Amino acid sequence: MKPPWITSLANRQLGRCFCRGNNCGDISTWDEHFDEFKERIDVVDDMAEDSLTYKPYDIFKYNQDKSGSLKEDDYITILHPLVVGMVNKVTKDSPPLLSILNNAALIFPNLQSIYLTVKVKDILFEGIEIDCRRNATEGKTFTVKRGISNSKDLGRLLAFDGKKELTLWGTKVCNSFKGTDGWIFAPFLNEDEDIWTYSADLCRNIRATFVKKTVFKGVDVFRYEADIGDMEHNEDEKCYCETPKTCLKKGVFDLTKCMGVPIYATLPHFLRTDETYLQQVQGLKPEPENHILTATPIEARKRMQFNLPISPNSKIDLMKSIPDALHPIFWVEE
């Protein structure tokens, strides 16, 4: 699909969020904007199946005008995802090895705290300490319905990465794809119909429900809102719990199985999450109109906050006196 279209990626960094005493606070928030060039490559039509298979290809370029005085080479301070992530993983799986991990300064030179000061572009694209590049790289293949035979099938996801279902979760329902790939939705939706999409970033389906009728640039549209759910109380989401008896609280999703790293996803500023998380961090303002995941067939916004759980650890010098909290790293809007 050429030429690719442009969307604005506003990266609101929750940097300089430090823990002192029993709370984490002192949050500074600012915007870094990138233009995202989205393209479908290696496109293959299947006339018999009425499907389309493609790879997403995204390129991000810094938008200096929208970013104002900020620059992608600016340094910010965030929670160190590698150090804290390793401690959390070892604490959970191999506690006797914590004393060895305490010598992490040998791996990360000049490590003085659990915080990392690094360039914005390195966090998002270039990589920090390890190679985690995402800019200008091919994504995994999607196979979707074209909707020619049945308009209600438009965009419906048939397979991802060549597989017709996942193998990550405990039930067939949660391993099955539901809805579209997020690029397009079926036309002629009714108010009582939900919008389902598969999120490759979360390795799960996400539901958006109708909220109200509104007007977008003179066009009558439906507004939908989505959240991360409540696996603690919703029986349909129990499959995302680590065990049947160890479920995260409302609005928090563990990305360990999906990304291979122990990071938790929430909506920005802990919007629609259990109130205990907000009590742990100062300076957050969850405002529904500004920080909600929304989607309509005309406009869509994807917002996600990435967090790491922290807690005191007597075996790790840098973490002996920190509080219990779900600590924000940053959040992004696409």
PALO-317083 format. One line per field, with one value per residue (C-alpha): residue number from 1; chain; z, y, x. Coordinates in nm, 2 decimals. Each point is the difference from the previous one (the first is absolute). Layout:
residues N
i	c(NUM, ...)
ch	c(A, ...)
z	c(Z, ...)
y	c(Y, ...)
x	c(X, ...)
end
This chain:
residues 334
i	c(1, 2, 3, 4, 5, 6, 7, 8, 9, 10, 11, 12, 13, 14, 15, 16, 17, 18, 19, 20, 21, 22, 23, 24, 25, 26, 27, 28, 29, 30, 31, 32, 33, 34, 35, 36, 37, 38, 39, 40, 41, 42, 43, 44, 45, 46, 47, 48, 49, 50, 51, 52, 53, 54, 55, 56, 57, 58, 59, 60, 61, 62, 63, 64, 65, 66, 67, 68, 69, 70, 71, 72, 73, 74, 75, 76, 77, 78, 79, 80, 81, 82, 83, 84, 85, 86, 87, 88, 89, 90, 91, 92, 93, 94, 95, 96, 97, 98, 99, 100, 101, 102, 103, 104, 105, 106, 107, 108, 109, 110, 111, 112, 113, 114, 115, 116, 117, 118, 119, 120, 121, 122, 123, 124, 125, 126, 127, 128, 129, 130, 131, 132, 133, 134, 135, 136, 137, 138, 139, 140, 141, 142, 143, 144, 145, 146, 147, 148, 149, 150, 151, 152, 153, 154, 155, 156, 157, 158, 159, 160, 161, 162, 163, 164, 165, 166, 167, 168, 169, 170, 171, 172, 173, 174, 175, 176, 177, 178, 179, 180, 181, 182, 183, 184, 185, 186, 187, 188, 189, 190, 191, 192, 193, 194, 195, 196, 197, 198, 199, 200, 201, 202, 203, 204, 205, 206, 207, 208, 209, 210, 211, 212, 213, 214, 215, 216, 217, 218, 219, 220, 221, 222, 223, 224, 225, 226, 227, 228, 229, 230, 231, 232, 233, 234, 235, 236, 237, 238, 239, 240, 241, 242, 243, 244, 245, 246, 247, 248, 249, 250, 251, 252, 253, 254, 255, 256, 257, 258, 259, 260, 261, 262, 263, 264, 265, 266, 267, 268, 269, 270, 271, 272, 273, 274, 275, 276, 277, 278, 279, 280, 281, 282, 283, 284, 285, 286, 287, 288, 289, 290, 291, 292, 293, 294, 295, 296, 297, 298, 299, 300, 301, 302, 303, 304, 305, 306, 307, 308, 309, 310, 311, 312, 313, 314, 315, 316, 317, 318, 319, 320, 321, 322, 323, 324, 325, 326, 327, 328, 329, 330, 331, 332, 333, 334)
ch	c(A, A, A, A, A, A, A, A, A, A, A, A, A, A, A, A, A, A, A, A, A, A, A, A, A, A, A, A, A, A, A, A, A, A, A, A, A, A, A, A, A, A, A, A, A, A, A, A, A, A, A, A, A, A, A, A, A, A, A, A, A, A, A, A, A, A, A, A, A, A, A, A, A, A, A, A, A, A, A, A, A, A, A, A, A, A, A, A, A, A, A, A, A, A, A, A, A, A, A, A, A, A, A, A, A, A, A, A, A, A, A, A, A, A, A, A, A, A, A, A, A, A, A, A, A, A, A, A, A, A, A, A, A, A, A, A, A, A, A, A, A, A, A, A, A, A, A, A, A, A, A, A, A, A, A, A, A, A, A, A, A, A, A, A, A, A, A, A, A, A, A, A, A, A, A, A, A, A, A, A, A, A, A, A, A, A, A, A, A, A, A, A, A, A, A, A, A, A, A, A, A, A, A, A, A, A, A, A, A, A, A, A, A, A, A, A, A, A, A, A, A, A, A, A, A, A, A, A, A, A, A, A, A, A, A, A, A, A, A, A, A, A, A, A, A, A, A, A, A, A, A, A, A, A, A, A, A, A, A, A, A, A, A, A, A, A, A, A, A, A, A, A, A, A, A, A, A, A, A, A, A, A, A, A, A, A, A, A, A, A, A, A, A, A, A, A, A, A, A, A, A, A, A, A, A, A, A, A, A, A, A, A, A, A, A, A, A, A, A, A, A, A, A, A, A, A, A, A, A, A, A, A, A, A)
z	c(0.00, -0.12, 0.09, 0.37, 0.23, 0.28, 0.36, 0.30, 0.28, 0.31, 0.26, 0.34, 0.22, 0.37, 0.08, 0.31, 0.21, 0.32, 0.31, 0.33, 0.33, -0.05, -0.33, -0.35, -0.13, -0.16, -0.34, -0.30, -0.31, -0.35, -0.36, -0.27, -0.34, -0.29, -0.34, -0.07, -0.35, -0.02, -0.30, -0.09, -0.18, -0.15, -0.07, -0.12, -0.11, 0.04, -0.22, 0.11, 0.37, -0.06, 0.21, 0.00, 0.16, 0.07, 0.22, 0.17, -0.05, 0.21, -0.02, 0.27, -0.07, 0.27, -0.04, 0.13, -0.06, 0.23, 0.26, 0.04, 0.19, 0.08, -0.21, -0.05, 0.13, 0.33, 0.31, 0.24, 0.31, 0.03, 0.21, -0.12, -0.18, -0.02, 0.36, 0.15, -0.24, 0.08, 0.37, -0.03, -0.22, 0.23, 0.31, -0.15, -0.15, 0.17, 0.34, 0.10, -0.30, 0.13, 0.18, -0.33, -0.18, 0.26, -0.19, -0.30, 0.01, -0.18, -0.29, 0.01, 0.06, 0.24, 0.12, 0.30, 0.01, -0.15, -0.24, -0.35, -0.18, -0.37, -0.33, -0.11, -0.33, 0.17, 0.21, -0.29, -0.29, 0.02, 0.32, 0.35, 0.11, -0.22, -0.36, 0.00, -0.33, -0.14, -0.26, -0.37, 0.07, -0.14, 0.22, 0.01, -0.26, 0.03, -0.20, -0.01, -0.18, -0.29, 0.06, -0.37, 0.05, 0.33, 0.11, 0.37, -0.04, -0.11, 0.18, 0.21, 0.11, -0.12, 0.09, 0.16, -0.08, -0.20, 0.30, 0.02, 0.38, 0.29, 0.25, 0.28, 0.21, 0.19, -0.20, -0.37, 0.02, 0.11, -0.26, -0.28, -0.21, 0.03, -0.20, -0.25, -0.02, 0.12, -0.34, -0.11, 0.13, -0.15, -0.12, 0.11, 0.37, 0.25, 0.34, 0.17, -0.19, 0.16, -0.20, 0.05, -0.11, 0.05, 0.15, -0.10, 0.27, 0.27, -0.17, 0.08, -0.13, 0.12, 0.01, -0.06, 0.10, -0.12, 0.21, -0.19, -0.33, -0.09, -0.30, -0.15, -0.25, -0.09, -0.03, 0.24, 0.16, 0.29, 0.28, 0.15, 0.31, 0.10, 0.31, 0.10, 0.20, 0.34, 0.02, 0.37, -0.02, -0.37, -0.05, -0.37, 0.07, 0.26, -0.27, 0.02, 0.36, 0.09, 0.20, 0.07, 0.35, -0.10, -0.22, -0.04, 0.12, -0.24, -0.29, 0.01, -0.25, 0.03, -0.33, 0.11, -0.22, -0.29, 0.00, 0.20, 0.26, 0.33, -0.09, 0.09, -0.23, 0.11, -0.14, 0.04, 0.35, 0.13, -0.15, 0.08, 0.22, 0.36, 0.22, 0.20, -0.28, -0.01, 0.37, -0.05, -0.24, 0.03, -0.28, -0.23, -0.13, -0.17, -0.21, -0.22, -0.27, -0.04, 0.08, -0.14, -0.27, -0.26, -0.35, -0.27, -0.37, -0.08, 0.28, 0.24, 0.29, 0.17, 0.34, 0.23, 0.31, 0.09, 0.36, 0.22, 0.35, 0.26, 0.37, 0.27, -0.04, 0.28, -0.24, -0.25, 0.14, -0.24, 0.10, 0.37, 0.09, -0.29, 0.05, -0.15, -0.31, -0.37, -0.14, -0.33, -0.26, -0.29, -0.20, -0.37, -0.23, -0.36)
y	c(0.00, 0.31, 0.27, -0.08, 0.22, 0.20, -0.01, 0.20, -0.20, 0.21, -0.15, 0.15, -0.11, -0.06, 0.06, 0.13, -0.21, -0.07, -0.20, 0.17, -0.15, -0.18, 0.16, 0.06, 0.35, 0.30, -0.08, 0.22, -0.04, 0.12, -0.08, -0.13, -0.03, -0.24, -0.04, -0.36, -0.12, -0.32, -0.24, -0.35, -0.20, -0.35, 0.02, -0.33, -0.03, -0.32, 0.02, -0.33, 0.08, 0.37, 0.09, 0.22, -0.09, 0.27, 0.12, 0.34, 0.23, 0.31, 0.29, 0.27, 0.34, 0.27, 0.29, 0.30, 0.25, -0.19, -0.07, 0.36, 0.06, -0.37, -0.22, -0.37, 0.03, 0.14, -0.21, -0.11, -0.21, -0.31, -0.32, -0.23, -0.28, -0.25, 0.02, 0.00, -0.25, -0.24, 0.04, -0.07, -0.31, -0.15, 0.08, -0.20, -0.29, -0.04, 0.19, -0.16, 0.18, 0.35, 0.04, -0.06, 0.24, 0.26, 0.04, 0.14, 0.29, -0.22, -0.03, 0.36, 0.23, 0.29, -0.13, 0.22, -0.04, -0.18, 0.29, 0.05, 0.33, -0.06, 0.17, -0.01, -0.15, -0.28, -0.10, -0.02, -0.12, -0.02, -0.22, 0.03, -0.24, -0.27, 0.02, 0.07, 0.18, 0.04, 0.28, -0.10, -0.37, -0.25, -0.13, -0.35, -0.09, 0.06, -0.18, 0.18, -0.02, 0.24, 0.03, -0.03, -0.30, 0.13, 0.35, -0.10, -0.20, 0.31, -0.01, -0.31, -0.16, -0.36, -0.06, 0.17, -0.10, -0.29, -0.14, -0.02, 0.02, 0.07, -0.25, 0.25, -0.02, -0.26, -0.02, -0.03, 0.32, 0.21, -0.16, 0.07, 0.31, 0.23, 0.30, 0.19, 0.08, 0.36, 0.16, 0.00, -0.09, -0.14, 0.26, 0.06, -0.07, 0.02, 0.15, -0.34, -0.14, 0.00, 0.05, -0.27, 0.02, -0.22, 0.19, -0.15, 0.22, -0.18, -0.34, 0.01, 0.13, 0.34, 0.10, 0.36, 0.08, 0.26, 0.32, 0.26, 0.16, 0.30, 0.21, -0.01, 0.27, 0.04, -0.38, -0.19, -0.28, -0.25, 0.04, -0.32, -0.05, -0.29, -0.10, -0.29, -0.18, -0.15, -0.35, -0.01, 0.01, -0.07, -0.38, 0.04, 0.15, -0.25, -0.16, 0.29, -0.06, -0.15, -0.27, -0.03, 0.15, 0.27, 0.26, 0.36, 0.27, 0.19, 0.18, -0.17, -0.25, -0.20, 0.00, -0.27, -0.27, 0.24, 0.19, -0.23, 0.28, 0.06, 0.33, 0.09, 0.19, 0.25, 0.29, 0.33, 0.15, -0.33, 0.10, -0.26, -0.21, -0.10, 0.31, -0.15, 0.06, 0.37, 0.02, -0.12, 0.27, 0.37, 0.25, -0.22, 0.14, -0.26, 0.21, -0.21, 0.26, 0.04, -0.35, -0.25, -0.26, 0.08, -0.11, 0.08, -0.10, 0.35, 0.07, -0.23, 0.06, -0.26, 0.10, -0.23, 0.05, -0.24, -0.07, -0.22, -0.12, 0.10, -0.11, 0.00, -0.27, -0.07, -0.18, 0.28, 0.31, 0.24, -0.12, -0.04, 0.31, 0.05, -0.03, -0.24, 0.15, -0.06, 0.25, 0.18, 0.00, 0.19, 0.01, 0.04, 0.11, -0.12)
x	c(0.00, 0.18, 0.04, -0.01, -0.20, 0.13, -0.11, 0.14, 0.16, 0.00, 0.23, -0.08, 0.28, -0.06, 0.36, 0.16, -0.24, 0.20, -0.09, 0.06, -0.13, -0.33, -0.10, 0.12, -0.04, 0.16, -0.13, 0.09, -0.20, 0.08, -0.08, 0.23, -0.17, 0.09, -0.17, -0.08, 0.01, -0.21, 0.02, -0.12, 0.27, 0.02, -0.37, -0.16, -0.37, -0.19, -0.30, -0.15, 0.03, -0.09, 0.31, 0.30, 0.34, 0.26, 0.28, -0.02, 0.30, 0.02, 0.25, 0.02, 0.15, 0.03, -0.24, 0.19, -0.28, -0.25, 0.27, 0.09, 0.32, 0.04, 0.23, 0.04, 0.36, -0.13, 0.08, -0.27, 0.00, -0.22, -0.01, 0.27, -0.20, 0.29, 0.12, -0.34, -0.13, 0.29, -0.05, -0.38, 0.07, 0.26, -0.20, -0.29, 0.19, 0.33, 0.03, 0.33, 0.17, -0.09, 0.33, 0.18, -0.23, 0.09, 0.33, -0.19, 0.23, 0.25, -0.25, -0.12, 0.30, -0.05, -0.34, -0.09, -0.38, -0.30, -0.04, 0.15, 0.08, -0.02, -0.09, -0.37, 0.08, 0.20, -0.30, -0.23, 0.21, 0.38, 0.02, 0.14, 0.27, -0.15, -0.13, -0.37, -0.04, -0.35, 0.02, 0.00, -0.04, -0.25, -0.28, -0.14, -0.26, -0.37, -0.26, -0.34, -0.33, -0.04, -0.38, -0.09, -0.23, -0.14, 0.06, -0.04, 0.33, 0.20, 0.33, -0.08, 0.33, 0.04, 0.37, 0.29, 0.36, -0.14, -0.19, -0.38, 0.00, 0.23, 0.15, 0.08, -0.32, -0.19, -0.32, -0.10, -0.21, 0.30, 0.23, -0.25, 0.02, -0.31, -0.07, 0.23, 0.37, -0.07, 0.05, -0.36, -0.35, -0.31, -0.25, -0.36, 0.06, -0.29, 0.02, -0.03, 0.29, 0.35, 0.32, 0.26, 0.36, 0.30, 0.30, 0.33, 0.16, -0.20, -0.05, -0.37, -0.34, -0.12, -0.37, -0.12, -0.36, -0.24, -0.01, -0.19, -0.08, 0.21, 0.12, 0.35, 0.08, -0.36, -0.06, -0.24, 0.20, -0.01, 0.25, 0.14, 0.23, 0.21, 0.21, 0.22, -0.28, -0.02, 0.15, -0.05, -0.38, -0.10, -0.02, 0.06, 0.34, 0.12, 0.20, 0.25, 0.07, 0.34, -0.19, -0.37, 0.07, 0.25, -0.16, 0.10, -0.23, -0.23, 0.16, 0.34, 0.13, 0.32, 0.20, 0.25, -0.14, -0.05, 0.33, 0.22, 0.07, -0.18, -0.17, -0.36, -0.23, -0.27, -0.18, 0.19, 0.01, -0.16, -0.34, -0.26, 0.24, -0.05, 0.03, 0.28, 0.24, -0.08, 0.06, 0.36, 0.11, -0.04, -0.06, -0.22, -0.33, -0.22, -0.24, -0.24, -0.03, 0.38, 0.13, -0.25, 0.06, -0.26, -0.09, -0.25, 0.00, 0.13, 0.25, 0.19, 0.24, 0.21, 0.14, 0.19, 0.21, 0.29, 0.08, 0.22, -0.09, 0.26, 0.03, 0.27, 0.26, 0.25, 0.23, 0.04, 0.18, -0.17, -0.35, 0.02, -0.20, -0.24, -0.38, -0.25, -0.14, -0.09, 0.25, -0.08, 0.28, -0.16, -0.32, -0.05, -0.28, -0.03)
end
